[in-house]
Amino acid sequence: MNAWWRPLLVLLLAVLAAGCARGPDQAGLRADVQARLDALFGQQVLVVSDLRRQGSAPYAAAEDGTRQAIVYFNGTLEFVEPYDPSDWHGLSPQLIATALGATDEGVVGLRAGPMAPGSELRAFGSIVYRRDGDGWSAVPSSATRPAVAAAPAVPPSRSRADELIQRLAKLVDTGPGLNTAGRQQIVTEELDRALQNIQLRLDSSATSPVVATGPAGGEYARFVNSVTARLGPKQAIEVAYTEGSVANAFLVDRGRARFALVQSDVAAAAVTGAGIFGMVGPLGYLRAVASLFPEPLHVVVRQDAGIETIAGLAGRRISLGATGSGTRYTALAVLRAHGLADDHYDDVAAVDPGAALAQLAAGNIDAVVAVASAPWDQLVQTAGAGTLRVLPLDATVVERIAAEVHGVVPLQIPARTYAGQSEPIATVAATALLVTNSSTPDAAVTAVLETLFGEGAYAGRGVAAARLSRDRALVGVTIPLHDGAARFFGGEQ
């Protein structure tokens, strides 16, 4: 029988497949990826040498109800100009992941030091598209975040811990003499302390070092997870969640945590007994291990608020961070340096930084001050289409703060770090300082430093951890180095 119909069938199937496809074809996708990279750097620095479209899926509809789809791809990228992901004054490598719609582990190949022309990356990314007439248009990367699959649920098992939790729940329901709000506050505070102590006590018997970071989901915790994203169990580092830098300094000095992340300016105040540590005196056992990455101060306001300078915050409602956090310590110093005493503004009740940004966007408060690596992920998610912006610090104040506050350095947030930011933003920065107790064995310190800066870390770390650089490991360190760290870095400080 004549098979003349077969070519027509193939053609018909191809037409149907094209009609059902979501998003552009491979050539269009490749052009959009390249356009995003060029917009990020302001010129052609990283080019797409190969890209494979991996399919598409429906995506949540736009606010106006327009249909959207997410298109996945694998690609090889090549640098045509030098780029150093560990350059603290340059664009963060996290921005590359954002432009590619990739997770922290979705970009492979970044290493310490400059990426020379010809160096390659592998990317596993995505772009969200919205239906635009008969075609598709790419949604700005700042308006979307990479989808993360939820972990499968694990059936709970009954244990002594479960019984204690049930007793606690009963206590909350029946405790006499307290109103509901009072009971909940007491139980919440005690539970928080108990959970911190449980995790920190595991450090004494853990096969992997435990690092006290800050709140779950915060910058410090996410950075540690990025460091160990693809490392084996022998190089693993576990996380203990705490209130933040000030609390971490006390935990390490008193031997309740072996390692912790502390803002460099907070650490400097801790060892001298300055500022918030004046009531207890110097913490004599705190030692530096390494400076990990810069944390510029962000003073965030609404675009339409009419606030152009830090001095313009007088009389405004400002979120300065939680008690015990490094953010609050630095924020108070910066506001005072700009002539804003504590009674010159309304210090709103401390809330989670993400929640504070949401309140700012809603108009419930006027400013949020935070010390966070740039790009600050929560700001990127909240700012949307340029509804929020970061105020620059006064240039003369920047110089004075850097001279007077140990552990703080002048820094500019590079242009194009945030949507609509065409110019660098002058600010100051602390560094995320890994600290330990003076009694910590040298071998334990060396093992952590080998994980952070050794050969194994180069292949294993995620994008956020690509800012690690042995050459910058002592920047912002103004407290004594641990003996093990001094030997690791050759005794230079």
N, C-alpha and C positions, 0 to 999 in steps of 0.2 A: 504494500500500500504506500502511496506517495506521502512523504513526510514534509510537504511544503509548509504545513502549518506550524512546524516547530520554531522557526525563527520569529514568526509573529507572536507565538506564545512567550518566548523569551523577552521580546520587546514589550509586550503587554505587562508582564511581571515587573519589568524594570520601571515602567511608567507608574504602576501601582505603588511600588516601593518608594519611588521618589515622592509621590503624593502623600504617603504616610509618614515620611521622614520628618523629624522634628529638628528645627534649626538648619543652619547652612550646610552645604556640602564640605568636603575636606579642604578644598582650596579656600573657601570663604572662612572656615574656621581658622586655618593657618594665618590668613591675613589679619584676622581679628586678634589672635594671640600676639603677632608681631607688633600690631598697632599699640597694644597695651604695654608691651615692653618698651617701645620707643617713647611713649608718653611718660612712663615712669622715670626713665633716665634723662629725658629731654634731648636725646640723640640716640643713634644706633650703637648700643653697647653689647647687647645680647641678641643674637639672631637665631631664628628657627631654622635648623639645618634639616630636620626631618620631623614629620608629624603624622600620626595615625589617628583618625577618628574612631573612637571606641563605642559609639552608640549614643543614645539619648534616652531621656525619661521625662515624664511630666514634672513640672515644677509648680509651686504655689502660684496662684494667679496674682497679678499685680494689683495694687490698691484700687485701680479703676476697673478691675475685673478682666483685664486683658490676659489672654492665654500666654503662659510661659513654659519654657522647657529648658532642661539642663543637658548640655552636650559634653561628653567626656572624651579625653584624648590622652595619648602617650606621645611624648616628643623628645627629641634631642636638641639641645640648645648649645650654641657656641659663642664664646666671648670674642668680639672683634676689637675691643678696647680693654685695657686693664681695669680690674675691679677688685677691691679688697673688702670682703664681707666683715672683716674684723676691724675695719677703720671706724672708730667711734664718731668721726666727724662726717662720715659719708652716709649714703642711703642704707638703711638696714636691709639685710637679706630677707627679712620677713616680708618686705614689700614685694620682693620677687615672687614669693609664694602667693601673696594676695593677688598680684596681677595675673598669675597663672591659675587662680582658683584651686590651689593645692593646699593640702594640710601640711603640718610641720614636717611630717615624714615623706611628703609627696615630691620633694625636690632632693635629688641625690647627686653628690659630687662636689659640694662646697667644702673648702678646706681652709686651714689657717693661712694667712698671708695672701698676697695678691693673686688673683686669677689672671694669668697671662693670656694674651690673644691666642686663640686656638684651644683653650681649655673648654671642656664640655660638661654639661649637666644633663641629667635625665629628669624628666618631669612627668608626673601623673596628675593631670589637672582637669579643669572644667570651666565652662563659661555658661552663664544663664542668659537665655535669649527670650525676648518677648515678640509676639506676633505683631507684625507691622504691615498691614495690608496683605499682599500676597507673599511677602517675604518675612525675614526675621532680623531684628536688630539686637546687638549685644547690650546687656544691662551693665552699667558701671560696676566694677569690681567692689567699690566701697559700699554698694547697696546690697551685696550678697555675701554670704559666708559659705565655705565649703561644707557640704553635708557630712556629718559624722554618724556612722551606724551605731545604734544603741547596742550595748552589751547584752547578751542573752541573760534572762533572769535565771537565778540559781535558787532552787527550792530551799527554804530555810530549814535548819536542823535544830531541834531542841537541845539546850545545854543549860549549864548553871548560869551562864550569862543571860540567856533568855528569861530565866526565872527571876533574876534580879531586875531586868527591865520591866517585867510584869509587875513586880512589887513597887517599882518606881512609879509606874503609871497609876497604880492604885493610890499611892501616896499623893500624887497630884490631884486625884479626884476627891480624896477624903480628908486631906490634912486640915486640922482644926485651927481656928484663930487667924486665918489669913484669907484675904480676898483672892479671887482667881488670878488676877494680874500679879499679885505679890507672890503667890505660890509658883506661878510659871516663871517669874523672873529668877527666884531663888534656885529652882530646879535647873533652869537653863544655864545659869552661871556655874553651878556645881557640876553639871554634866559636861560643860565645855572644859572645865579644869580637869575633870577625870579623864576625858578622852585624850587631852593633851598628854597627861601623865602616863596613860597606858601606852601610847605610841612612843613616847620618849624613853620609857623604861625598857622597851624592847631593844633599845640600842645596846644595852649591856650584854645581851645574848645573841644579837642578830649576826648573821653571817655577812651581811652587807651593811655599810655605814648608813646611819640615819641622819638626815639633815633637817633641822628645824627651819621652816621656810616662812610662812605667813598664812593667811586665810586660804582655804581650799579654792582653787580656780584663780588665785592671784598670780602676779607676774613671777614671783620667786618659785612657786610650786610648778608652774608651767615650764619654766626654764630648766629646772632639774629634770623634769620628765623629758624635755627635749634632748638633754645631754645623754640620757640613757635610752633613747627611743629604740635604737637598734643594737644595743650592747647585750652581750650574753650575761648569764647569771653571775659569773665571776666578777663582772665589772659593775654590777647593779648598785644603785644608790636609792635608798628608800626615803620617803618624805614624811615629816611630821608637821601637822598644821598648827599654827600658833597665832597670837594676836599681831605679831609683826616685829620690827627691828628692835625696839626698846625692850620688849619682852624677851626676845632672843638673846640679847646681850646679857641680861640677868640669868637666863637659863644656862648659858655656856659658862659664865663666870662662876656660878654656883655648882657646876658639875652635873646639872640635870639634863644637859644635851651635849653631845660630843662635838657636833658641828652645827653651824647655823649660818644663815644669810642675814647680814646686817648692813644698813646703809653706812657708807664710809664716814659721813659726818656724825651719825649717831655713835659709831664705834669710837671716833675721836673724842667725843664728849664723854663717853663711858669711861675711858681710861684716864681722863683728867678730872672727872667728877664735876664737869660743867653742866649748865642747863638743868635739864630734868633729873640728872644724876647728882645734883648738888646736895640733896637731902640724905643720900646714902654714902657719898664719897666715891673715889675712884674704884673701878673694877680692876683689880690688880692681876687677875688671871686670864684676861682676855688677850688672845693673840690672833694675828692675821695669818691667813693661809694663802689667799690670792684674791685679786680684784677680777671680777668676772665680766661685767658689762656696765655701760653707763645708764644712769637713770635721770633723765632731765626732768626738771620741775615743769608741770603743766598748770597754767592758770586758765581755766576754760570758762567762757561766757557764751551767751546767745548772740548770734549775729545781729539781731535787731534790738539789743538791750541798750545801745548807745554808750557802752563802756569801752573806752579806747586805751586806758592806761591802768596800771595797778592802783594808782592813787584814786582812780574813779570807783574803786570798790568801797570807799568810805560810806558807811550807813547801809551797806548791802548785806544780804543774807548769804553767808559763805559756808560751804562744807570743807572742813580742813582735815578730815580723816579721823580715825578712831584713836582713842587714848591708847598708848603703847605702840603706836605705829611710827615708823620713820617719817612717813609723809607729814604727819602733824608736827613733828619736831622741826622739820625743814620749812614747812609752810609758815609757821609762826615767825621764824627767823627772817624769812623773806618779806613778809608783810611789815614787820617792824622796821626792817631796813628801808622800806618805802614810806616810812612815816605813819604807818597804820598801827597804833597801839591796840591792845586787846579790846578796849571799849569803844573803838572807832567803827565797829561793824558787828553784825549779829552772827555769832558763832552757832550755827544750827547743829542739832543733835547728830552725832556721828551715825552714818549708815554705810552700808557696803558701797564702794566707789561706783559700781555699775548702777545701783539704785539712786545714788546721788546724781549721776549724769541724767538718768531718766527724770528725776525731779527738776533738774535744770532745764531740760528740754520742754517740760510741761509748764515752766514758769513759776514753780513753787519756791525755788531758790534762785539766786542771782549768779553764783559762781561756784566752781568746784576746783579745789587745789589738790594736786596729786603728784607724787614722785613715781614715775613709771617709765619703762623703756619705750622708745618711740620706734614704730607706731604703737601707741597705747591701744590695745585691742578693743577694750570696752568703749573707748572714745570713737573708734572707727565704726563700731556697730551702732552706736547711739546717734552720731552726728548726721548720718544719712546724707541728704543732698545739701551739705554745707550749712546746716542750721546752727552749728556750734563752731567756735573758733578758739584758738589759743592766743592769749595776750603775750606780747614780748615784755621782758623786764627792762627797766631803765638801764642804759649802758653803764652809767657811772655806778649804779647800785650793784650791777653784776661784778664789777671790778672790786668793789668794797667787800661784798659778801665772800668772794673767792679769797680775798686777803685775810678776812677776819674769821671765817668759819672753816676750821680744819676739816679736810676730807671732801670739800666742795670745789668743783672746777668750773670755769666758764665753758659753755657749750652752746652751739646753735643747732636747733632742729632743722635739718636740711629742707630746702624747698621740695614740694611735691610729696612730703611725708603724709600729709592729710589732704583730703579732697578740697580743692579750691585754694590751697596754700601755694602761692606763686613765689614767695620770698622766704628766706631763712628766718627763724624765730630765735631771738637772743634770749638765753635763759642761763640757769646754772644747773649743774648736775652732781648728784652723788654717784658713787659707784656701788654696785652690788658686791659687797665684801664677804667672802667666805671666812668665817672665824672659827676658832676652837679654843679649848682651855690649854693653859701652859703645861698641864700634866698629861695631855694626850700623847701617846707614844709616837715617836718619829715615824715608825713603820706605818701607822694608821694614816698619818698626814701624807706620807709619800704615796700610799696606795690611792688616795683620793685624787692627788695631783696627777698621777699617772693616768687615771681615768679621764680627767678633765683635759689634760694637755699632751698625753702620751699618744703613741701611734694608734692604739686601738680606738681612741675617740674620733680620729679623723674620718674613719669609715662609718662610724656608728651614730654620730650625733645628728639631730634634726636641724632644721633651718634656724630656729631661734638661737641655738647653741653655736652657730657658725660665727658669732661675734667673739667667741673665746680666742684669745691670742696670748701666747706666752710672752710676746714682746710687750704687752700692755698689762701684764698680770700684777704689776706693782704700782700702776697709776692710781692715785687717790689713796694709797696706803699711808696712813699717818700714825699707825699704832705699831707696837713691836711685832716683828714677824716671829712665828713659831720656829724653833730651831730646825725642825724637819723641812719647813718651807724655805728657810734661808739656805739650807744645803741644796735643796732641789733647784733653786733659782741662782745658785752660785754665790750666795751671800750678798747680792746686790739689793739695795733698797733705796 
